[in-house]
Amino acid sequence: MQNSTWKNHKSCGTTSLLPMTPKKPQQWLQVVGHAGSFHVGDYGTLLKRFCEGEQQCYLRLMEDTLKPFVPAYHGVVQRDEQDYNMMDNLLTHFNTPAVMDCKMGSRTYLERELLLAKERPQPRNDMYEKMVAVDPEAPTVQERTQQAVLKTRYMQWRETLSSTTSLGFRIEGFRKSNEECHTNFKRTKSRDQVMAAFNNFVESNTHIVWGYLRRLKELRQVLEESVFFRTHEVVGSSLLFLHDWKGRTGVWMIDFGKTAALPAHLSLDHRTPWVEGNREDGYLWGLDNLIDILSNMLPLT
């Protein structure tokens, strides 16, 4: 294995690998508190800490029409007695790229997580503290008295802060090629706010917007026909956006640790509003909104 330099950059909170200004192409900066989850492998590969659910998704995706829209999967490898899923490092073919992570869907928790939290309702002081740190007015009188909130309440409240529930996706963070990092998007909710963030990310370059738009429209068409997509609840998955100074652009689906196969009798359209029990995740609704926002960033022709 090649040696790689790793740093934990606390001001940057996305779940992806974001580039340093490397002297060697294999040096990357990992951002957000997942220290040890990723390593750079040989020959343009990335090692991600093993998750069986994610492995199963990648094995199925390699046989699905979505294959060109996800990192190529190369199986399980071991490093220092730890198993890792090995996949293509998507940053390899870009020159000091700008990177954005957009979390897709109208919720980022699985129905079974909600069910589990309801079965064992425990008021959580730590979640109360997180809530008041963002919005001191958010807790109810009872919650304020207890200085605690239920996990179910916290999970659903958190989604309403960003564009997750209003647009079906949210920006997790981005990093420009000049190392400028933006991760404070917890309260980015309106179309105008999202558009302003994207405009900042692409630095008003319409050529880059066109590239992303083409790729997203291709992805939408394939998603609508994909057997994998129709038969899975896709929650907590992101779209990774990459572009560089040469004008190259790319978008890929990543992060399938929470993606769950559906019972045989069930399939999703990913646009129907979620109500508990229907398993809908709002992924395509979010993608429709994302495409619409990027389209509105282009000059009228």
Backbone as numpy.savetxt, mean C-alpha at the origin, in Angstrom:
# Nx Ny Nz CAx CAy CAz Cx Cy Cz
25.34 -13.58 -0.46 24.51 -12.38 -0.46 25.38 -11.13 -0.46
24.95 -10.12 -1.18 25.67 -8.86 -1.15 25.39 -8.15 0.16
26.40 -7.41 0.64 26.16 -6.60 1.83 25.35 -5.38 1.44
24.43 -4.98 2.30 23.62 -3.81 2.00 23.54 -2.92 3.22
23.45 -1.63 2.98 23.39 -0.66 4.07 21.95 -0.39 4.41
21.58 -0.49 5.70 20.21 -0.27 6.13 20.16 0.80 7.19
19.19 1.68 7.09 19.00 2.71 8.10 17.53 2.81 8.42
17.21 3.14 9.64 15.82 3.33 10.03 15.57 4.83 10.11
14.78 5.37 9.21 14.56 6.81 9.09 13.20 7.13 9.66
13.17 7.62 10.90 11.91 7.72 11.61 10.95 8.74 11.03
11.46 9.72 10.28 10.55 10.75 9.76 9.79 10.27 8.53
10.18 9.11 8.01 9.56 8.59 6.79 8.72 7.37 7.12
7.42 7.39 6.83 6.58 6.30 7.32 5.92 5.42 6.30
6.44 5.24 5.08 5.77 4.35 4.14 6.25 2.93 4.34
5.53 1.97 3.76 5.88 0.57 4.00 6.81 0.03 2.93
7.26 0.85 2.01 8.05 0.35 0.90 9.53 0.62 1.14
10.33 0.14 0.20 11.74 0.47 0.22 11.93 1.72 -0.61
12.52 2.76 -0.03 12.71 3.98 -0.77 14.20 4.21 -0.97
14.60 4.75 -2.13 16.02 4.78 -2.48 16.82 5.84 -1.74
18.07 5.48 -1.42 19.05 6.48 -1.01 19.66 7.05 -2.29
20.63 7.95 -2.15 21.41 8.33 -3.32 22.61 7.42 -3.26
22.53 6.25 -3.91 23.51 5.22 -3.65 24.77 5.37 -4.48
25.92 5.04 -3.88 27.14 4.89 -4.65 27.10 3.52 -5.32
26.46 2.57 -4.62 26.26 1.24 -5.20 24.75 1.04 -5.36
24.32 0.46 -6.48 22.88 0.33 -6.73 22.15 -0.54 -5.72
22.89 -1.40 -4.96 22.19 -2.28 -4.03 21.94 -1.63 -2.68
22.39 -0.40 -2.46 22.17 0.25 -1.17 20.81 0.96 -1.18
19.96 0.61 -0.22 18.64 1.22 -0.16 18.30 1.65 1.26
17.43 2.59 1.34 16.96 3.05 2.64 15.59 2.43 2.89
15.45 1.68 3.97 14.14 1.11 4.30 13.42 2.06 5.23
12.19 2.39 4.83 11.45 3.35 5.61 10.24 2.71 6.25
9.95 3.04 7.40 8.89 2.74 8.37 9.15 1.62 9.30
8.65 1.46 10.37 9.09 0.54 11.41 9.04 -0.93 11.08
9.56 -1.37 9.96 9.59 -2.81 9.69 11.04 -3.27 9.59
11.84 -2.86 10.56 13.27 -3.20 10.54 13.44 -4.70 10.45
14.28 -5.15 9.51 14.53 -6.57 9.38 13.55 -7.30 8.47
12.49 -6.63 8.03 11.50 -7.29 7.16 12.02 -7.48 5.74
12.92 -6.61 5.32 13.44 -6.65 3.95 14.96 -6.76 3.93
15.46 -7.44 2.91 16.89 -7.42 2.60 17.02 -7.39 1.08
18.09 -6.82 0.61 18.35 -6.83 -0.84 19.11 -8.11 -1.17
18.59 -8.85 -2.14 19.22 -10.10 -2.55 20.13 -9.90 -3.74
20.66 -10.99 -4.25 21.52 -10.94 -5.44 20.68 -10.80 -6.70
21.32 -10.32 -7.75 20.74 -10.31 -9.10 19.39 -9.61 -9.17
19.28 -8.44 -8.55 18.07 -7.64 -8.67 16.87 -8.19 -7.94
17.12 -8.93 -6.85 16.00 -9.48 -6.08 15.85 -8.78 -4.74
14.68 -8.96 -4.15 14.36 -8.42 -2.84 13.88 -9.56 -1.96
14.35 -9.60 -0.73 13.91 -10.63 0.22 12.98 -9.99 1.23
11.79 -10.54 1.36 10.80 -10.02 2.31 10.49 -11.12 3.32
10.48 -10.76 4.60 10.26 -11.74 5.66 9.06 -12.63 5.31
9.24 -13.94 5.49 8.26 -14.92 5.02 6.91 -14.77 5.70
5.87 -14.82 4.87 4.49 -14.85 5.32 3.80 -15.85 4.41
3.24 -16.90 4.99 2.66 -17.97 4.18 1.51 -17.48 3.30
0.67 -16.60 3.86 -0.45 -16.06 3.08 0.04 -15.31 1.85
1.11 -14.55 2.02 1.66 -13.79 0.90 2.30 -14.73 -0.13
2.98 -15.77 0.36 3.56 -16.77 -0.55 2.47 -17.39 -1.42
1.35 -17.80 -0.80 0.25 -18.41 -1.54 -0.31 -17.46 -2.60
-0.41 -16.18 -2.24 -0.89 -15.18 -3.21 0.06 -15.08 -4.40
1.36 -14.99 -4.13 2.32 -14.86 -5.23 2.33 -16.09 -6.12
2.21 -17.27 -5.53 2.17 -18.49 -6.35 0.97 -18.46 -7.29
-0.18 -18.02 -6.78 -1.39 -17.94 -7.63 -1.26 -16.80 -8.65
-0.67 -15.68 -8.24 -0.52 -14.54 -9.14 0.42 -14.85 -10.31
1.40 -15.71 -10.09 2.32 -16.08 -11.18 1.59 -16.86 -12.29
0.38 -17.40 -11.95 -0.42 -18.14 -12.93 -1.61 -17.32 -13.42
-1.71 -16.07 -12.99 -2.88 -15.23 -13.28 -2.54 -14.15 -14.30
-3.59 -13.58 -14.89 -3.38 -12.48 -15.86 -2.74 -11.26 -15.20
-2.74 -11.20 -13.86 -2.13 -10.06 -13.15 -0.60 -10.17 -13.05
-0.02 -11.25 -13.53 1.42 -11.48 -13.37 2.29 -10.28 -13.77
2.00 -9.59 -14.90 2.85 -8.45 -15.27 2.73 -7.24 -14.33
1.76 -7.27 -13.42 1.50 -6.11 -12.56 1.94 -6.34 -11.11
2.66 -7.44 -10.88 3.20 -7.71 -9.54 4.68 -8.07 -9.71
5.48 -7.96 -8.63 6.88 -8.39 -8.73 6.95 -9.88 -9.03
7.85 -10.26 -9.93 8.02 -11.70 -10.22 8.48 -12.41 -8.95
7.90 -13.58 -8.69 8.17 -14.31 -7.45 9.12 -15.47 -7.72
10.12 -15.64 -6.83 11.16 -16.65 -7.06 11.27 -17.69 -5.94
10.26 -17.77 -5.08 10.27 -18.82 -4.06 10.80 -18.36 -2.71
11.07 -19.34 -1.85 11.49 -19.06 -0.47 12.99 -19.32 -0.33
13.69 -18.40 0.31 15.11 -18.59 0.62 15.32 -18.36 2.11
16.42 -18.88 2.62 16.72 -18.70 4.04 17.96 -17.82 4.20
17.90 -16.95 5.19 19.05 -16.09 5.50 19.11 -15.95 7.01
20.26 -16.29 7.59 20.43 -16.24 9.05 19.28 -16.96 9.77
18.95 -18.16 9.26 17.91 -19.01 9.85 16.50 -18.41 9.81
16.32 -17.41 8.98 15.00 -16.79 8.80 14.57 -17.01 7.35
13.30 -17.43 7.15 12.78 -17.61 5.79 12.32 -16.28 5.20
12.56 -16.13 3.89 12.13 -14.93 3.17 11.49 -15.32 1.85
10.45 -14.57 1.46 9.94 -14.66 0.10 10.85 -13.83 -0.81
11.31 -14.43 -1.90 12.21 -13.74 -2.82 11.44 -13.29 -4.06
11.59 -12.02 -4.39 10.88 -11.45 -5.54 11.76 -10.43 -6.24
11.33 -9.98 -7.40 12.09 -8.95 -8.11 12.12 -7.66 -7.30
13.27 -7.01 -7.29 13.39 -5.67 -6.73 12.97 -4.69 -7.83
11.80 -4.11 -7.69 11.21 -3.28 -8.75 12.02 -2.01 -9.02
12.87 -1.60 -8.07 13.62 -0.36 -8.23 14.86 -0.53 -9.11
15.22 -1.77 -9.40 16.48 -2.06 -10.09 16.60 -1.36 -11.44
15.52 -1.27 -12.18 15.61 -0.76 -13.55 15.33 0.74 -13.65
15.33 1.41 -12.51 15.13 2.87 -12.49 16.38 3.55 -11.97
16.60 4.76 -12.47 17.78 5.52 -12.08 17.42 6.54 -11.00
17.80 6.28 -9.76 17.45 7.13 -8.60 15.98 7.53 -8.67
15.07 6.55 -8.54 13.65 6.86 -8.77 12.97 7.60 -7.63
11.89 8.30 -8.00 10.92 8.79 -7.02 9.96 7.64 -6.76
9.54 7.49 -5.51 8.73 6.33 -5.11 7.52 6.80 -4.31
6.34 6.26 -4.63 5.14 6.53 -3.84 4.43 5.22 -3.52
3.87 5.16 -2.30 3.09 4.02 -1.85 1.65 4.48 -1.62
0.70 3.89 -2.36 -0.73 4.18 -2.17 -1.41 2.91 -1.67
-2.02 2.99 -0.50 -2.73 1.83 0.04 -4.14 1.82 -0.54
-4.52 0.71 -1.17 -5.76 0.64 -1.91 -6.89 0.02 -1.09
-8.12 0.46 -1.41 -9.30 -0.11 -0.79 -9.96 0.83 0.20
-11.22 0.51 0.52 -12.01 1.38 1.41 -11.88 0.98 2.87
-11.06 -0.05 3.14 -10.72 -0.40 4.53 -9.38 -1.13 4.49
-8.65 -1.07 5.61 -7.33 -1.70 5.64 -7.28 -2.81 6.69
-8.44 -3.24 7.16 -8.51 -4.37 8.09 -9.41 -5.43 7.48
-9.10 -6.69 7.79 -9.91 -7.81 7.30 -11.18 -7.96 8.13
-12.21 -8.53 7.53 -13.44 -8.79 8.29 -13.17 -9.69 9.50
-12.27 -10.64 9.33 -11.99 -11.55 10.46 -11.30 -10.82 11.62
-10.52 -9.76 11.31 -9.91 -8.95 12.37 -10.99 -8.23 13.17
-11.98 -7.73 12.45 -13.09 -7.03 13.09 -13.89 -7.99 13.97
-14.13 -9.18 13.44 -14.88 -10.21 14.17 -14.15 -10.62 15.46
-12.85 -10.80 15.35 -12.03 -11.18 16.49 -12.05 -10.09 17.57
-11.95 -8.84 17.12 -11.97 -7.71 18.07 -13.32 -7.60 18.77
-14.40 -7.97 18.04 -15.74 -7.92 18.65 -15.95 -9.05 19.65
-15.36 -10.21 19.33 -15.50 -11.36 20.22 -14.78 -11.14 21.56
-13.70 -10.38 21.48 -12.91 -10.11 22.70 -12.78 -8.60 22.90
-13.87 -7.95 23.24 -13.81 -6.49 23.36 -13.02 -6.05 24.60
-11.89 -5.43 24.33 -11.05 -4.93 25.42 -10.73 -3.47 25.18
-11.16 -2.57 26.08 -10.80 -1.16 25.92 -9.28 -1.00 25.92
-8.77 -0.24 24.92 -7.32 -0.11 24.76 -6.86 1.31 25.06
-6.01 1.43 26.06 -5.46 2.73 26.41 -4.51 3.26 25.33
-3.71 2.35 24.73 -2.74 2.77 23.72 -3.45 3.36 22.50
-4.60 2.78 22.12 -5.34 3.29 20.96 -6.03 4.61 21.30
-6.45 4.75 22.54 -7.01 6.03 22.99 -5.95 7.13 22.86
-4.72 6.83 23.28 -3.63 7.81 23.20 -3.36 8.20 21.75
-3.37 7.20 20.86 -3.16 7.48 19.43 -4.28 8.35 18.88
-5.51 8.08 19.31 -6.67 8.83 18.84 -6.58 10.30 19.25
-6.33 10.55 20.53 -6.30 11.95 21.00 -5.10 12.70 20.46
-4.02 11.97 20.13 -2.85 12.63 19.53 -3.20 13.22 18.17
-4.10 12.53 17.45 -4.53 13.01 16.13 -5.68 14.01 16.25
-6.67 13.68 17.08 -7.85 14.54 17.24 -8.35 14.47 18.69
-8.01 15.47 19.50 -8.42 15.45 20.91 -9.94 15.41 21.11
-10.71 15.80 20.08 -12.17 15.83 20.20 -12.82 14.51 19.78
-12.04 13.57 19.26 -12.61 12.34 18.70 -13.25 11.41 19.74
-12.67 11.22 20.94 -13.27 10.27 21.88 -14.63 10.73 22.40
-15.50 9.75 22.66 -16.79 10.05 23.29 -16.58 10.35 24.78
-17.63 10.79 25.44 -17.55 11.08 26.88 -17.13 9.81 27.64
-17.76 8.68 27.28 -17.43 7.42 27.95 -15.97 7.03 27.72
-15.51 7.18 26.48 -14.12 6.84 26.16 -13.15 7.75 26.92
-13.54 9.01 27.05 -12.69 9.95 27.77 -12.61 9.58 29.26
-13.73 9.14 29.80 -13.77 8.71 31.21 -12.90 7.49 31.42
-12.99 6.53 30.48 -12.20 5.30 30.59 -10.75 5.48 30.17
-10.50 6.59 29.42 -9.17 6.80 28.82 -8.77 5.60 27.96
-9.78 5.05 27.27 -9.55 3.86 26.44 -10.63 3.76 25.37
-10.29 3.11 24.25 -11.27 2.86 23.18 -11.18 1.39 22.77
-12.28 0.86 22.25 -12.28 -0.50 21.72 -11.51 -0.53 20.40
-10.87 -1.64 20.12 -10.09 -1.77 18.88 -10.97 -1.60 17.65
-12.20 -2.17 17.69 -13.11 -2.04 16.54 -13.42 -0.57 16.25
-13.68 0.18 17.31 -13.98 1.61 17.17 -12.76 2.36 16.62
-11.58 2.03 17.13 -10.36 2.70 16.67 -10.09 2.39 15.20
-10.22 1.11 14.83 -9.95 0.71 13.44 -10.85 1.46 12.46
-12.13 1.56 12.80 -13.07 2.21 11.88 -12.92 3.74 11.89
-12.61 4.29 13.06 -12.38 5.74 13.15 -11.16 6.14 12.33
-10.09 5.37 12.44 -8.83 5.69 11.76 -9.02 5.80 10.25
-9.86 4.90 9.69 -10.08 4.91 8.24 -10.80 6.16 7.75
-11.60 6.78 8.63 -12.36 7.96 8.21 -11.51 9.23 8.14
-10.31 9.18 8.71 -9.46 10.38 8.74 -8.90 10.71 7.37
-8.50 9.67 6.66 -7.83 9.86 5.37 -8.83 9.66 4.24
-8.31 9.54 3.03 -9.18 9.32 1.86 -9.57 7.85 1.70
-9.18 6.97 2.64 -9.52 5.55 2.53 -11.03 5.35 2.40
-11.81 5.95 3.30 -13.27 5.74 3.22 -13.94 6.67 2.22
-13.34 7.82 1.92 -13.99 8.77 1.01 -13.63 8.54 -0.46
-12.45 7.95 -0.72 -12.02 7.75 -2.11 -11.58 6.32 -2.43
-11.45 5.48 -1.42 -11.07 4.09 -1.67 -9.58 3.86 -1.83
-8.77 4.81 -1.44 -7.31 4.64 -1.39 -6.76 5.78 -0.55
-5.51 5.63 -0.11 -4.85 6.74 0.57 -3.36 6.72 0.24
-2.77 7.89 0.23 -1.33 7.99 0.04 -0.66 7.67 1.38
0.22 6.69 1.38 0.98 6.35 2.59 2.19 7.26 2.73
2.83 7.55 1.61 4.00 8.41 1.64 4.70 8.40 0.30
5.56 9.37 0.09 6.39 9.34 -1.12 7.75 9.97 -0.84
8.67 9.62 -1.69 10.03 10.16 -1.61 10.46 10.54 -3.01
10.90 11.78 -3.15 11.37 12.24 -4.45 12.81 11.78 -4.68
13.26 11.91 -5.92 14.61 11.45 -6.24 15.69 12.28 -5.53
15.31 13.49 -5.10 16.28 14.33 -4.37 16.30 14.03 -2.86
15.65 12.92 -2.47 15.57 12.44 -1.08 14.54 13.18 -0.22
13.83 14.13 -0.81 12.78 14.84 -0.06 11.65 13.85 0.23
11.30 13.75 1.50 10.36 12.71 1.93 9.09 13.31 2.51
7.93 12.78 2.09 6.63 13.26 2.60 5.83 12.06 3.09
5.45 12.07 4.35 4.69 10.92 4.88 3.49 11.33 5.73
3.24 12.61 5.85 2.16 13.05 6.73 0.84 13.18 5.96
0.23 12.03 5.67 -0.99 12.03 4.87 -2.19 11.46 5.63
-2.06 11.36 6.95 -3.15 10.79 7.75 -4.45 11.58 7.61
-4.34 12.90 7.35 -5.53 13.75 7.24 -5.78 14.21 5.80
-5.09 13.60 4.85 -5.31 13.94 3.43 -6.53 13.19 2.95
-7.62 13.93 2.71 -8.92 13.29 2.52 -9.63 13.68 1.21
-9.57 14.95 0.84 -10.34 15.42 -0.32 -9.59 15.17 -1.63
-10.35 15.19 -2.72 -9.75 15.04 -4.05 -8.68 16.11 -4.29
-8.98 17.35 -3.91 -8.04 18.45 -4.13 -6.74 18.23 -3.36
-6.86 17.73 -2.12 -5.66 17.46 -1.32 -4.82 16.34 -1.94
-5.50 15.29 -2.41 -4.80 14.17 -3.04 -4.13 14.63 -4.32
-4.85 15.43 -5.11 -4.29 15.94 -6.37 -3.05 16.80 -6.13
-3.11 17.64 -5.09 -1.97 18.49 -4.75 -0.76 17.64 -4.37
-1.00 16.55 -3.62 0.09 15.66 -3.21 0.71 14.97 -4.43
-0.13 14.49 -5.36 0.38 13.85 -6.56 1.16 14.84 -7.42
0.65 16.07 -7.50 1.31 17.09 -8.29 2.70 17.38 -7.74
2.80 17.39 -6.42 4.09 17.57 -5.75 5.02 16.40 -6.08
4.47 15.18 -6.02 5.25 13.97 -6.28 5.82 13.96 -7.70
4.99 14.30 -8.68 5.45 14.26 -10.09 6.08 15.58 -10.52
6.08 16.56 -9.60 6.65 17.89 -9.87 6.06 18.51 -11.13
4.73 18.39 -11.23 3.94 18.99 -12.32 4.34 18.50 -13.71
4.93 17.34 -13.79 5.39 16.80 -15.07 4.27 15.97 -15.71
3.63 16.52 -16.74 2.48 15.83 -17.35 2.89 14.54 -18.08
4.15 14.47 -18.54 4.64 13.25 -19.19 4.59 12.08 -18.19
5.00 12.35 -16.95 4.97 11.32 -15.90 3.52 10.93 -15.59
2.63 11.92 -15.51 1.21 11.65 -15.23 0.63 10.75 -16.31
0.93 11.07 -17.59 0.45 10.25 -18.71 0.92 8.81 -18.56
2.19 8.64 -18.20 2.74 7.29 -18.04 2.01 6.51 -16.96
1.77 7.15 -15.83 1.04 6.49 -14.73 -0.40 6.17 -15.14
-1.02 7.11 -15.83 -2.42 6.93 -16.22 -2.58 5.75 -17.17
-1.68 5.64 -18.13 -1.72 4.50 -19.08 -1.61 3.18 -18.33
-0.67 3.12 -17.41 -0.43 1.89 -16.65 -1.64 1.54 -15.76
-2.22 2.54 -15.12 -3.36 2.30 -14.23 -4.59 1.84 -15.01
-4.79 2.39 -16.21 -5.92 1.95 -17.03 -5.74 0.51 -17.51
-4.48 0.15 -17.85 -4.19 -1.24 -18.23 -4.45 -2.17 -17.04
-4.00 -1.74 -15.85 -4.20 -2.54 -14.65 -5.68 -2.74 -14.38
-6.47 -1.68 -14.49 -7.91 -1.79 -14.23 -8.56 -2.81 -15.15
-8.19 -2.77 -16.42 -8.77 -3.71 -17.39 -8.44 -5.16 -17.01
-7.20 -5.38 -16.61 -6.78 -6.73 -16.25 -7.45 -7.18 -14.93
-7.54 -6.27 -13.97 -8.20 -6.59 -12.70 -9.65 -7.04 -12.92
-10.32 -6.38 -13.83 -11.73 -6.70 -14.08 -11.91 -8.10 -14.69
-10.83 -8.66 -15.25 -10.90 -9.99 -15.87 -10.20 -11.06 -15.04
-9.46 -10.65 -14.00 -8.60 -11.57 -13.26 -9.40 -12.52 -12.36
-9.10 -13.81 -12.47 -9.73 -14.82 -11.61 -9.24 -14.62 -10.17
-7.94 -14.38 -10.01 -7.38 -14.16 -8.67 -8.10 -13.02 -7.96
-8.25 -11.91 -8.65 -8.83 -10.71 -8.06 -10.29 -10.94 -7.67
-11.01 -11.63 -8.52 -12.43 -11.88 -8.27 -12.65 -12.77 -7.05
-11.65 -13.61 -6.74 -11.83 -14.62 -5.69 -11.02 -14.32 -4.43
-10.56 -13.06 -4.28 -9.80 -12.68 -3.08 -10.26 -11.35 -2.50
-10.26 -11.27 -1.19 -10.48 -10.02 -0.46 -9.10 -9.36 -0.36
-8.91 -8.26 -1.10 -7.58 -7.64 -1.20 -7.54 -6.42 -0.27
-6.97 -6.63 0.90 -6.97 -5.61 1.96 -5.53 -5.31 2.37
-5.21 -4.05 2.57 -3.87 -3.67 3.02 -2.82 -3.77 1.93
-3.25 -3.95 0.69 -2.33 -4.03 -0.44 -2.09 -2.62 -1.00
-0.91 -2.41 -1.56 -0.55 -1.08 -2.06 -0.27 -1.10 -3.55
-0.33 0.07 -4.15 0.22 0.29 -5.47 1.53 1.05 -5.28
2.59 0.54 -5.88 3.89 1.20 -5.82 4.13 1.95 -7.12
4.30 3.26 -7.01 4.55 4.14 -8.16 6.04 4.46 -8.23
6.63 4.33 -9.42 8.05 4.65 -9.60 8.23 5.48 -10.87
9.02 6.53 -10.79 9.45 7.25 -12.00 10.83 7.82 -11.77
11.54 8.06 -12.87 12.88 8.65 -12.75 13.06 9.81 -13.72
14.25 10.40 -13.68 14.50 11.62 -14.47 14.52 11.35 -15.97
14.62 10.09 -16.36 14.57 9.75 -17.79 13.13 9.68 -18.30
12.17 9.83 -17.37 10.76 9.80 -17.77 10.14 8.42 -17.72
10.90 7.42 -17.24 10.35 6.07 -17.11 9.37 6.03 -15.94
8.27 5.32 -16.14 7.25 5.20 -15.09 6.85 3.74 -14.94
6.35 3.41 -13.78 5.83 2.05 -13.54 4.94 2.04 -12.32
3.95 1.15 -12.33 3.07 0.94 -11.17 2.90 -0.56 -10.99
3.05 -1.04 -9.75 2.88 -2.46 -9.45 2.05 -2.64 -8.19
1.33 -3.74 -8.13 0.64 -4.15 -6.91 1.64 -4.83 -5.99
1.65 -4.46 -4.72 2.56 -5.08 -3.75 1.82 -5.33 -2.43
2.45 -6.05 -1.54 1.95 -6.28 -0.17 0.64 -7.10 -0.14
0.78 -8.42 -0.08 -0.38 -9.31 -0.08 -0.51 -10.10 1.22
0.13 -9.61 2.28 0.11 -10.30 3.56 -1.28 -10.44 4.16
-2.18 -9.50 3.82 -3.55 -9.56 4.37 -4.58 -10.02 3.34
-4.13 -10.30 2.13 -5.07 -10.72 1.08 -5.57 -12.13 1.38
-6.90 -12.29 1.37 -7.50 -13.56 1.80 -8.37 -14.17 0.70
-8.19 -15.47 0.47 -9.03 -16.19 -0.50 -10.46 -16.27 0.04
-11.42 -16.19 -0.87 -12.84 -16.23 -0.49 -13.36 -17.67 -0.52
-14.46 -17.93 0.22 -15.13 -19.24 0.08 -15.55 -19.45 -1.38
-15.62 -20.69 -1.79 -15.87 -21.04 -3.20 -17.13 -20.40 -3.78
-18.16 -20.20 -2.95 -19.44 -19.69 -3.46 -19.44 -18.16 -3.62
-18.35 -17.50 -3.18 -18.35 -16.03 -3.13 -17.38 -15.43 -4.14
-17.79 -14.33 -4.76 -16.85 -13.55 -5.59 -17.16 -12.07 -5.37
-16.16 -11.22 -5.60 -16.30 -9.79 -5.34 -16.21 -8.99 -6.63
-16.89 -7.82 -6.67 -16.69 -6.91 -7.80 -15.76 -5.76 -7.41
-15.46 -5.62 -6.13 -14.51 -4.63 -5.61 -14.97 -3.17 -5.82
-16.24 -3.00 -6.14 -16.81 -1.65 -6.25 -18.03 -1.46 -5.34
-18.73 -2.54 -5.06 -19.89 -2.47 -4.18 -19.47 -1.96 -2.81
-20.22 -1.01 -2.22 -19.86 -0.52 -0.88 -19.81 -1.66 0.13
-18.84 -1.58 1.03 -18.68 -2.62 2.05 -19.72 -2.50 3.14
-20.37 -3.62 3.44 -21.14 -3.76 4.68 -20.63 -5.05 5.30
-20.60 -5.10 6.60 -20.00 -6.25 7.26 -20.65 -7.55 6.79
-19.83 -8.46 6.32 -20.32 -9.75 5.84 -20.20 -9.92 4.34
-20.15 -8.81 3.56 -20.09 -8.98 2.10 -18.65 -9.09 1.57
-17.66 -8.83 2.43 -16.23 -8.98 2.11 -15.71 -7.99 1.07
-16.57 -7.12 0.55 -16.11 -6.15 -0.46 -15.03 -5.24 0.13
-14.02 -4.92 -0.71 -12.89 -4.13 -0.22 -12.74 -2.76 -0.87
-13.56 -2.47 -1.91 -13.52 -1.15 -2.53 -12.29 -0.87 -3.37
-11.52 -1.92 -3.72 -10.26 -1.71 -4.45 -10.47 -1.03 -5.81
-11.41 -1.57 -6.59 -11.65 -0.99 -7.94 -12.30 0.38 -7.86
-13.14 0.59 -6.86 -13.72 1.92 -6.64 -12.59 2.92 -6.38
-11.63 2.53 -5.58 -10.47 3.38 -5.30 -9.64 3.64 -6.54
-9.46 2.58 -7.35 -8.68 2.74 -8.58 -9.41 3.65 -9.56
-10.73 3.53 -9.66 -11.52 4.45 -10.50 -11.27 5.90 -10.08
-11.31 6.15 -8.77 -11.10 7.51 -8.26 -9.68 8.01 -8.52
-8.73 7.12 -8.37 -7.32 7.47 -8.60 -7.10 7.85 -10.06
-7.66 7.06 -10.97 -7.56 7.35 -12.41 -8.22 8.68 -12.73
-9.38 8.93 -12.13 -10.11 10.17 -12.35 -9.30 11.39 -11.88
-8.66 11.26 -10.72 -7.86 12.36 -10.17 -6.66 12.65 -11.07
-5.96 11.59 -11.51 -4.81 11.81 -12.39 -5.24 12.39 -13.74
-6.39 11.94 -14.24 -6.91 12.48 -15.51 -7.15 13.98 -15.40
-7.66 14.40 -14.25 -7.93 15.83 -14.04 -6.68 16.66 -13.84
-5.52 16.02 -13.69 -4.26 16.75 -13.59 -3.70 17.11 -14.96
-4.27 16.50 -16.00 -3.77 16.74 -17.37 -4.50 17.90 -18.01
-3.82 18.64 -18.90 -4.49 19.73 -19.60 -5.59 19.20 -20.51
-6.67 19.93 -20.64 -7.76 19.51 -21.53 -7.29 19.57 -22.96
-7.63 18.52 -23.74 -7.23 18.50 -25.14 -8.45 18.47 -26.04
